[in-house]
Amino acid sequence: MSGQLEIRPNNRVFQSKIGDDASISMSVSRQLLPKWSAEELILATGAKGVTRLQHQLKLRSAYSGVPGKHRTRDDIGEPLATSYHSKFMGTVDYIWHSEELIPIRVLETLPVDVLRRTRGLPNEKWGSDHLAIVCELAFAKRDESSDSCDLP
């Protein structure tokens, strides 16, 4: 596919309910705008006129669940870049998990300034244009009486 994503600043705020009393809100610092042709959208979605896909799975991002470094992460905790080549630098790879799993730690990606010095991937040192993303997950403690999971 020739389509690339353009990242633009956007300060929308999402709120999410956790349990009965607690809630969190997070600011999304970017909006992804696809630049795909009509043909590419049909190939990706399977139908004409569809520009958004949704699902009912309650998934969370592993990287946003583990504190990170400002040199490698955006405002919501996602890596600044997981792919870099001559036409694109940005985040296209994610690790999603359900509430039954808790991210313990993640492998930090390279800072953008370090990536730029490589002049693009792959190269002689790195064989892919994608950076490795890794997460150690643990099972959440299950509350047998309510059939829900609690954080340890």
Sequence and secondary structure as in RCSB ss.txt:
>XXXX:A:sequence
MSGQLEIRPNNRVFQSKIGDDASISMSVSRQLLPKWSAEELILATGAKGVTRLQHQLKLRSAYSGVPGKHRTRDD
IGEPLATSYHSKFMGTVDYIWHSEELIPIRVLETLPVDVLRRTRGLPNEKWGSDHLAIVCELAFAKRDESSDSCD
LP
>XXXX:A:secstr
    EEEEEEEEEEEEEETTTEEEEEEEEEEEEE   HHHHHHHHSSTT          EETGGGS   TTTB T
TS BS SEEETTEEE     EE TTEEEEEE     HHHHHHTTSSS SS S SB    EEEEE EEETTTTEEE
  
